[in-house]
Amino acid sequence: MTMAYFVFQQMLYVAIPLLMVSLGGLFSERSGVVNIALEGIMVFGAFFGILTLFMLQGMFAPQLLFVIGMIAAILAGMAIAAVHAFASINMKADQTISGTAINMFAPAFAVVMARLVYSVKEIPFKNVFLIRKVPLLGDIPVIGDLFFKNAYITTYLGFIILIVVVFVMYKTRFGLRLRAAGENPNALDAAGVNVYKIRWAAVLISGALGGLGGFAIMIPVSTSFSGTVSGYGFLALAILIFGQWKPIPVFISSIFFALTLTISNVYSAIPFFTNLNIPEQFFKMFPYIATLIVLWFSSKTQAAPKALGDPYDQGKR
């Protein structure tokens, strides 16, 4: 059981950040704005969040510093997402090109700024944020070992965000308007709702969750940031597509893809896999092979918003 707990906890380290980023993409794309800039947004959030840790390490209690880092990552994600929103919504630029430009800009910006701050391209930090055991809750049989030991604040925040997103998307006026903006913006405008404002809000929320996810995914797996999130932003897009742009299926997809990544990373510590005598290259390729297979099967049943990728022009209504 100890190995099962270990694998599950390692999976959560990846699944929760991927869930955050995918839900961020869900907000943007359900409003009608394609957001392939998730990779760049993650890089931006990770850089400014970890830079905050680097600058303030030792000045605050570890968990308070972690929260400050999360806030910095959220604000950074929103800032770069605002660029995408302005280009896509106000300037009616091609949304794919805008997102690609951000994906190219963010890593270069992070490396240049890191050299200015620390003379090398990596920003180091001390990972003192792991919660070894939550008092009382950590003593619950099975559940305590799975969820309340060796976790981060972001683990619990991710589940809270999922619940909030489901509620907002399906139980609030904003959620209804957001979904309408991605399906039939002309009808939404005719009802007296500003489509531009709804899409702006959606892209900014996407940036906030993307920046937070970028920060959250780097903390458990590294002690420095070198301007890359290893393609997790593109994986989040695959999760969003496989999840059919719906919160609960996106959550399930996040678990699936995180499990494939976890197996790829820790297979050597699992006797079952080592006894199979399969070349290690197979395990390294496994997450990407699984991604291609899943997208191939799900491509026939995709239910993307009808107005996704179409810049809205009020003058043509």
C-alpha positions as a Python dict, from the first residue, in 0.01 Angstrom:
ca = {
    (1, 'M'): (0, 0, 0),
    (2, 'T'): (293, 234, 64),
    (3, 'M'): (382, 225, -308),
    (4, 'A'): (19, 293, -403),
    (5, 'Y'): (12, 597, -174),
    (6, 'F'): (339, 720, -324),
    (7, 'V'): (215, 688, -684),
    (8, 'F'): (-117, 854, -600),
    (9, 'Q'): (52, 1150, -430),
    (10, 'Q'): (296, 1191, -718),
    (11, 'M'): (2, 1184, -957),
    (12, 'L'): (-174, 1462, -766),
    (13, 'Y'): (137, 1681, -793),
    (14, 'V'): (81, 1679, -1169),
    (15, 'A'): (-297, 1632, -1196),
    (16, 'I'): (-401, 1936, -991),
    (17, 'P'): (-188, 2192, -1180),
    (18, 'L'): (-299, 2041, -1512),
    (19, 'L'): (-659, 2067, -1391),
    (20, 'M'): (-612, 2434, -1303),
    (21, 'V'): (-464, 2517, -1643),
    (22, 'S'): (-724, 2313, -1832),
    (23, 'L'): (-1008, 2483, -1645),
    (24, 'G'): (-847, 2814, -1732),
    (25, 'G'): (-850, 2714, -2097),
    (26, 'L'): (-1211, 2605, -2055),
    (27, 'F'): (-1317, 2956, -1948),
    (28, 'S'): (-1147, 3117, -2246),
    (29, 'E'): (-1265, 2870, -2507),
    (30, 'R'): (-1621, 2841, -2379),
    (31, 'S'): (-1640, 3218, -2433),
    (32, 'G'): (-1524, 3174, -2793),
    (33, 'V'): (-1155, 3269, -2763),
    (34, 'V'): (-900, 3004, -2861),
    (35, 'N'): (-624, 2997, -2602),
    (36, 'I'): (-324, 2797, -2717),
    (37, 'A'): (-118, 3048, -2517),
    (38, 'L'): (-160, 2831, -2206),
    (39, 'E'): (203, 2718, -2230),
    (40, 'G'): (329, 3077, -2232),
    (41, 'I'): (90, 3177, -1955),
    (42, 'M'): (220, 2888, -1742),
    (43, 'V'): (578, 2999, -1804),
    (44, 'F'): (493, 3357, -1707),
    (45, 'G'): (316, 3249, -1389),
    (46, 'A'): (591, 3006, -1292),
    (47, 'F'): (864, 3266, -1350),
    (48, 'F'): (710, 3546, -1147),
    (49, 'G'): (587, 3310, -875),
    (50, 'I'): (929, 3151, -829),
    (51, 'L'): (1103, 3488, -860),
    (52, 'T'): (885, 3602, -571),
    (53, 'L'): (997, 3300, -367),
    (54, 'F'): (1359, 3376, -454),
    (55, 'M'): (1332, 3742, -353),
    (56, 'L'): (1135, 3687, -31),
    (57, 'Q'): (1266, 3349, 92),
    (58, 'G'): (1333, 3367, 463),
    (59, 'M'): (1125, 3680, 518),
    (60, 'F'): (794, 3500, 573),
    (61, 'A'): (669, 3170, 712),
    (62, 'P'): (689, 2900, 440),
    (63, 'Q'): (314, 2862, 379),
    (64, 'L'): (255, 3238, 378),
    (65, 'L'): (540, 3278, 130),
    (66, 'F'): (384, 3006, -83),
    (67, 'V'): (54, 3196, -89),
    (68, 'I'): (236, 3517, -186),
    (69, 'G'): (405, 3325, -467),
    (70, 'M'): (67, 3200, -586),
    (71, 'I'): (-71, 3554, -592),
    (72, 'A'): (229, 3672, -795),
    (73, 'A'): (178, 3385, -1040),
    (74, 'I'): (-192, 3465, -1076),
    (75, 'L'): (-125, 3833, -1146),
    (76, 'A'): (149, 3749, -1396),
    (77, 'G'): (-79, 3505, -1576),
    (78, 'M'): (-354, 3765, -1596),
    (79, 'A'): (-108, 4026, -1729),
    (80, 'I'): (10, 3813, -2022),
    (81, 'A'): (-346, 3689, -2084),
    (82, 'A'): (-456, 4052, -2115),
    (83, 'V'): (-222, 4085, -2414),
    (84, 'H'): (-391, 3786, -2575),
    (85, 'A'): (-735, 3927, -2493),
    (86, 'F'): (-655, 4267, -2643),
    (87, 'A'): (-516, 4116, -2962),
    (88, 'S'): (-795, 3860, -3001),
    (89, 'I'): (-1099, 4055, -2884),
    (90, 'N'): (-1028, 4422, -2947),
    (91, 'M'): (-791, 4400, -3243),
    (92, 'K'): (-965, 4088, -3385),
    (93, 'A'): (-630, 3929, -3460),
    (94, 'D'): (-595, 3562, -3543),
    (95, 'Q'): (-625, 3393, -3203),
    (96, 'T'): (-392, 3106, -3290),
    (97, 'I'): (-116, 3342, -3402),
    (98, 'S'): (-159, 3556, -3091),
    (99, 'G'): (-131, 3251, -2867),
    (100, 'T'): (171, 3121, -3057),
    (101, 'A'): (346, 3456, -3020),
    (102, 'I'): (295, 3445, -2643),
    (103, 'N'): (426, 3089, -2629),
    (104, 'M'): (742, 3204, -2808),
    (105, 'F'): (783, 3523, -2608),
    (106, 'A'): (734, 3393, -2254),
    (107, 'P'): (1031, 3148, -2230),
    (108, 'A'): (1268, 3400, -2389),
    (109, 'F'): (1149, 3672, -2152),
    (110, 'A'): (1192, 3443, -1851),
    (111, 'V'): (1549, 3350, -1946),
    (112, 'V'): (1653, 3710, -2016),
    (113, 'M'): (1501, 3837, -1691),
    (114, 'A'): (1658, 3550, -1495),
    (115, 'R'): (2001, 3647, -1626),
    (116, 'L'): (1942, 4006, -1524),
    (117, 'V'): (1834, 3906, -1174),
    (118, 'Y'): (2062, 3612, -1100),
    (119, 'S'): (2325, 3617, -1379),
    (120, 'V'): (2222, 3268, -1495),
    (121, 'K'): (1909, 3147, -1669),
    (122, 'E'): (1780, 2954, -1366),
    (123, 'I'): (1603, 3106, -1066),
    (124, 'P'): (1657, 2881, -760),
    (125, 'F'): (1428, 2836, -462),
    (126, 'K'): (1409, 2619, -152),
    (127, 'N'): (1114, 2383, -146),
    (128, 'V'): (1000, 2406, 215),
    (129, 'F'): (630, 2412, 129),
    (130, 'L'): (539, 2044, 152),
    (131, 'I'): (279, 1973, 421),
    (132, 'R'): (397, 1648, 575),
    (133, 'K'): (73, 1585, 759),
    (134, 'V'): (-249, 1776, 816),
    (135, 'P'): (-338, 1754, 1188),
    (136, 'L'): (-628, 1518, 1264),
    (137, 'L'): (-720, 1469, 897),
    (138, 'G'): (-392, 1293, 833),
    (139, 'D'): (-489, 1024, 1086),
    (140, 'I'): (-796, 912, 888),
    (141, 'P'): (-736, 560, 752),
    (142, 'V'): (-656, 546, 379),
    (143, 'I'): (-800, 892, 298),
    (144, 'G'): (-555, 1056, 536),
    (145, 'D'): (-260, 884, 369),
    (146, 'L'): (-385, 971, 22),
    (147, 'F'): (-488, 1334, 60),
    (148, 'F'): (-361, 1476, 388),
    (149, 'K'): (2, 1370, 392),
    (150, 'N'): (286, 1500, 173),
    (151, 'A'): (62, 1754, 1),
    (152, 'Y'): (73, 2119, -97),
    (153, 'I'): (-181, 2396, -45),
    (154, 'T'): (-242, 2390, -420),
    (155, 'T'): (-367, 2031, -392),
    (156, 'Y'): (-667, 2138, -186),
    (157, 'L'): (-705, 2463, -379),
    (158, 'G'): (-739, 2265, -702),
    (159, 'F'): (-1041, 2072, -574),
    (160, 'I'): (-1197, 2396, -449),
    (161, 'I'): (-1145, 2557, -789),
    (162, 'L'): (-1312, 2260, -960),
    (163, 'I'): (-1621, 2293, -741),
    (164, 'V'): (-1634, 2670, -795),
    (165, 'V'): (-1597, 2633, -1172),
    (166, 'V'): (-1881, 2380, -1192),
    (167, 'F'): (-2104, 2610, -988),
    (168, 'V'): (-2012, 2925, -1183),
    (169, 'M'): (-2042, 2759, -1522),
    (170, 'Y'): (-2384, 2600, -1469),
    (171, 'K'): (-2552, 2780, -1179),
    (172, 'T'): (-2477, 3150, -1233),
    (173, 'R'): (-2581, 3419, -1477),
    (174, 'F'): (-2217, 3481, -1568),
    (175, 'G'): (-2171, 3115, -1659),
    (176, 'L'): (-2478, 3120, -1882),
    (177, 'R'): (-2359, 3434, -2057),
    (178, 'L'): (-2009, 3296, -2096),
    (179, 'R'): (-2137, 2980, -2262),
    (180, 'A'): (-2365, 3188, -2484),
    (181, 'A'): (-2067, 3401, -2592),
    (182, 'G'): (-1901, 3089, -2727),
    (183, 'E'): (-2212, 2943, -2888),
    (184, 'N'): (-2409, 3240, -3023),
    (185, 'P'): (-2254, 3580, -2946),
    (186, 'N'): (-2503, 3757, -3173),
    (187, 'A'): (-2795, 3639, -2961),
    (188, 'L'): (-2612, 3739, -2644),
    (189, 'D'): (-2549, 4086, -2783),
    (190, 'A'): (-2913, 4114, -2889),
    (191, 'A'): (-3008, 4041, -2527),
    (192, 'G'): (-2814, 4350, -2421),
    (193, 'V'): (-2500, 4177, -2286),
    (194, 'N'): (-2158, 4309, -2383),
    (195, 'V'): (-1984, 4016, -2554),
    (196, 'Y'): (-1646, 4187, -2535),
    (197, 'K'): (-1662, 4220, -2158),
    (198, 'I'): (-1764, 3855, -2113),
    (199, 'R'): (-1477, 3737, -2331),
    (200, 'W'): (-1230, 3969, -2158),
    (201, 'A'): (-1335, 3833, -1818),
    (202, 'A'): (-1304, 3475, -1944),
    (203, 'V'): (-954, 3525, -2084),
    (204, 'L'): (-835, 3698, -1766),
    (205, 'I'): (-970, 3409, -1556),
    (206, 'S'): (-791, 3176, -1796),
    (207, 'G'): (-470, 3368, -1735),
    (208, 'A'): (-514, 3357, -1358),
    (209, 'L'): (-564, 2979, -1352),
    (210, 'G'): (-291, 2921, -1610),
    (211, 'G'): (-38, 3126, -1415),
    (212, 'L'): (-130, 2950, -1092),
    (213, 'G'): (-103, 2610, -1260),
    (214, 'G'): (241, 2693, -1398),
    (215, 'F'): (364, 2786, -1053),
    (216, 'A'): (200, 2485, -888),
    (217, 'I'): (347, 2231, -1129),
    (218, 'M'): (706, 2351, -1085),
    (219, 'I'): (724, 2346, -704),
    (220, 'P'): (702, 1967, -646),
    (221, 'V'): (934, 1866, -932),
    (222, 'S'): (1221, 2113, -918),
    (223, 'T'): (1426, 2355, -707),
    (224, 'S'): (1483, 2605, -987),
    (225, 'F'): (1306, 2749, -1289),
    (226, 'S'): (1479, 2774, -1626),
    (227, 'G'): (1207, 2921, -1847),
    (228, 'T'): (1014, 2608, -1941),
    (229, 'V'): (719, 2405, -1814),
    (230, 'S'): (806, 2105, -2033),
    (231, 'G'): (507, 2130, -2264),
    (232, 'Y'): (245, 2093, -1991),
    (233, 'G'): (48, 2384, -2139),
    (234, 'F'): (-4, 2189, -2461),
    (235, 'L'): (-96, 1882, -2260),
    (236, 'A'): (-357, 2093, -2081),
    (237, 'L'): (-505, 2175, -2422),
    (238, 'A'): (-526, 1804, -2500),
    (239, 'I'): (-699, 1750, -2165),
    (240, 'L'): (-946, 2027, -2246),
    (241, 'I'): (-1030, 1874, -2584),
    (242, 'F'): (-1057, 1521, -2445),
    (243, 'G'): (-1277, 1659, -2165),
    (244, 'Q'): (-1514, 1808, -2424),
    (245, 'W'): (-1488, 2155, -2270),
    (246, 'K'): (-1678, 2040, -1958),
    (247, 'P'): (-1539, 2070, -1601),
    (248, 'I'): (-1597, 1716, -1468),
    (249, 'P'): (-1473, 1535, -1781),
    (250, 'V'): (-1173, 1772, -1778),
    (251, 'F'): (-1102, 1665, -1420),
    (252, 'I'): (-1118, 1297, -1517),
    (253, 'S'): (-891, 1365, -1816),
    (254, 'S'): (-642, 1542, -1589),
    (255, 'I'): (-625, 1235, -1365),
    (256, 'F'): (-572, 1007, -1665),
    (257, 'F'): (-293, 1212, -1822),
    (258, 'A'): (-128, 1276, -1485),
    (259, 'L'): (-124, 902, -1424),
    (260, 'T'): (54, 841, -1755),
    (261, 'L'): (312, 1108, -1669),
    (262, 'T'): (360, 965, -1321),
    (263, 'I'): (418, 616, -1457),
    (264, 'S'): (669, 763, -1702),
    (265, 'N'): (859, 936, -1421),
    (266, 'V'): (853, 678, -1140),
    (267, 'Y'): (824, 344, -1321),
    (268, 'S'): (1176, 247, -1207),
    (269, 'A'): (1059, 252, -843),
    (270, 'I'): (761, 23, -912),
    (271, 'P'): (856, -348, -908),
    (272, 'F'): (566, -448, -1136),
    (273, 'F'): (698, -234, -1423),
    (274, 'T'): (1065, -316, -1372),
    (275, 'N'): (984, -688, -1383),
    (276, 'L'): (829, -645, -1728),
    (277, 'N'): (1175, -579, -1874),
    (278, 'I'): (1034, -319, -2111),
    (279, 'P'): (1289, -65, -2247),
    (280, 'E'): (1281, 263, -2056),
    (281, 'Q'): (1221, 451, -2382),
    (282, 'F'): (871, 304, -2392),
    (283, 'F'): (784, 457, -2054),
    (284, 'K'): (924, 793, -2163),
    (285, 'M'): (707, 787, -2474),
    (286, 'F'): (399, 651, -2298),
    (287, 'P'): (232, 984, -2204),
    (288, 'Y'): (264, 1118, -2558),
    (289, 'I'): (147, 796, -2721),
    (290, 'A'): (-153, 795, -2486),
    (291, 'T'): (-224, 1158, -2579),
    (292, 'L'): (-225, 1082, -2953),
    (293, 'I'): (-446, 775, -2910),
    (294, 'V'): (-695, 954, -2687),
    (295, 'L'): (-721, 1257, -2918),
    (296, 'W'): (-765, 1028, -3217),
    (297, 'F'): (-1060, 853, -3055),
    (298, 'S'): (-1213, 1172, -2913),
    (299, 'S'): (-1178, 1375, -3234),
    (300, 'K'): (-1492, 1214, -3374),
    (301, 'T'): (-1707, 1333, -3086),
    (302, 'Q'): (-1565, 1679, -3024),
    (303, 'A'): (-1820, 1934, -2910),
    (304, 'A'): (-1627, 2258, -2932),
    (305, 'P'): (-1821, 2586, -2889),
    (306, 'K'): (-1970, 2687, -3223),
    (307, 'A'): (-1819, 3038, -3221),
    (308, 'L'): (-1476, 2924, -3100),
    (309, 'G'): (-1204, 3117, -3281),
    (310, 'D'): (-1441, 3364, -3447),
    (311, 'P'): (-1364, 3729, -3354),
    (312, 'Y'): (-1688, 3902, -3270),
    (313, 'D'): (-1766, 4221, -3458),
    (314, 'Q'): (-2062, 4407, -3312),
    (315, 'G'): (-2093, 4615, -3628),
    (316, 'K'): (-2181, 4305, -3830),
    (317, 'R'): (-2467, 4192, -3603),
}
